[in-house]
Amino acid sequence: MIDWINLAFHALWILGCAAVLAAMSYASWEATLLGLSLRSRLQQASYQKVINLGGFLIGLGAGGAVQSGWLKALWFILAGLFLLQTIASLRAERT
């Protein structure tokens, strides 16, 4: 029998990793194209939002997938911090 909840949590962290990898890959390509450093591209708000959202998904997925209580807590704390970063970057963009 398939454990659908566990499958969903694993899908979340994989999706988060894919989002971070895609953002970093595109930023690297764009930095090379424009002759800028990767760091300067990754500091842009658009990349920060994607990386923070990816970090949130990684933390949420990994936190749900582990069995140990203290590991769950650490992953969910990390996910919460990434969520706060995402919210802060969205609020900063509005003002």
N, C-alpha and C positions, 0 to 999 in steps of 0.2 A: 504494500500500500504506500502511496506517495504522501509524504508529509508536506502538504501544500503551504503551510505557514513557514516552515523552514526554507522551502524553495523560494518563497516570496522574499524572505530576508536575504538570502544569498543573491537573488536577482537585484536587490537594492544596492548592495555593495559593489556588485559587478557593474551596474549602471553608473554608479558614482565614479568608479575607476575609469570607465570609458569616457565620462564627461571631462574629468581632469586631464586624461591623456589627450583627448581631442583638443581641448583648450590650449594645452602646452604645445602640442604639435602645430596647431595653426599659428600660435604666437611665435614660435620658432621660425616658421616659414615666412611670416610677415616681417619679422625682425631682420631676417637675412635679405629679403627683398628690398626693404627700406634702408638697409645698412645701419640698423640700430641694435642695441643690446637686447638680449632676451629679457633681462630684468626690467628694462624700461617698458617693454610691451606688456609684461605680466603685471605691472603696477597699474595698468589702466583699469578703470572701473568695470568695463565689460568683461574682462578676463577674471577679475576678482570675484564677480558675482558667480560666474560659472564654476570656478575653483572652490569657492565657499559652499555652493550648493552641492557640488560633487563630494566635498568633505562631509557635509551633513548626511548625504545618502550612504557614504561609506560607513560612518559611525553608526547610523541607524540600522543598516543591514548587518554589520558585524556584531553590534550589540544584541540584536535579536537572534543571531545564529549561534552565539556561544552559550555554553551551559553553566559556567561558573558565575556565581552571583557578583563577585567583585569585578570580574572582567566585564560583565554586563553593565555594571555601574560606570566603569571607566569609559567604555565605548559610548554610552548614552550621554555622559558628561561631555565627551569630545564632540558628539553630534550637536549637543546644545550650544556649545561654544561656536561651532560653525554656523548654526542657525542664527545666533546673535550677530555674527559678522555679516551674514547675508542680509539680515534686516537692517543693520546699520548702513550697509552700502546702498540699499534701496532707499532708505530715508535721506541719505546724503545726496543721492541723485535727484530727488524731488526738490530740494532747496537750492 
